[in-house]
Amino acid sequence: MRRAHGIRGELVIEALTDAPDAIFAPGRRVFAGTQNGALARDARELRVSRSSPFKGGWIVHFDGLADRTEAESWRDRYLLLPEGEVEPPAEGELFIHELVGMRVAHVDGSEIGDVLQVLELPQGLMLEVRRGRKKPTLLPFDDNTVVAVDEAARVITVDPVEGLID
């Protein structure tokens, strides 16, 4: 969630899904989660009462969030659906949280590191890659950099622009 909106407990949410209108439909339940797709310690259930598209995201009101102060406590959190209610990814697709922990290799076969986290930035998805004792680096998760993702082997093969991982 990006932030609270207004004074009646509404939230501005960035949707990390291809079907936000279904996910934020009235009556849908969601749970507090982590960036890796696990339930948060305080995995409180929220139920959508209403939602509408808003500036590249959604304004969502949940039952039980009565005011801005309560809504603000949900800032910068992730919302998860129960696994049984999630449409599985199509062939050749995976969930963003499944990238965390994958090994990253250069097209020349050299090891780069492991994905620490996936960042949602205005310019798109970025992989934060741990490189042993070196400082982590950011790699764009786009068609110009990522050559292949082998889900079974948990390897992302990349061909970054020269100088990006020096």
HUJOWO-V299495 format. One record per pair of residues at least 24 apart in sequence whose C-alpha atoms are under 8 Angstrom apart, sorted by the first residue. I is the first residue (numbers start at 0). GAP is how many residues later the second one is. Records with the same first field share a line. If there is no record, write none. Layout:
# HUJOWO-V299495
I: GAP / GAP
This chain:
# HUJOWO-V299495
0: 73 / 74 / 75 / 76 / 77 / 78
1: 73 / 74
2: 68 / 69 / 71 / 72 / 73
3: 64 / 67 / 68 / 70 / 71
4: 54 / 63
5: 62
6: 60 / 61
7: 57 / 58 / 59 / 60
8: 52 / 53 / 56 / 57 / 58 / 59 / 60 / 61 / 62
9: 49 / 50 / 51 / 52 / 55 / 57 / 58 / 61
10: 47 / 48 / 49 / 50 / 60 / 61
11: 42 / 45 / 46 / 47 / 48
12: 44 / 45 / 46 / 47
13: 42 / 43 / 44
14: 42 / 43
23: 24 / 26 / 27 / 36
24: 24 / 25 / 26
25: 24 / 25
28: 52
29: 49 / 50 / 51 / 52
30: 48 / 49 / 50 / 51
31: 45 / 46 / 47 / 48
32: 44 / 45 / 46 / 47
33: 43 / 44 / 45
34: 43 / 62 / 82
35: 61 / 62 / 64 / 81
36: 43 / 60
38: 41
101: 52 / 53 / 54
102: 51 / 52 / 53
103: 25 / 51 / 52 / 53 / 54
104: 50 / 51 / 52 / 53
105: 51 / 52 / 53 / 54
106: 40 / 50 / 51 / 52
136: 28
138: 25
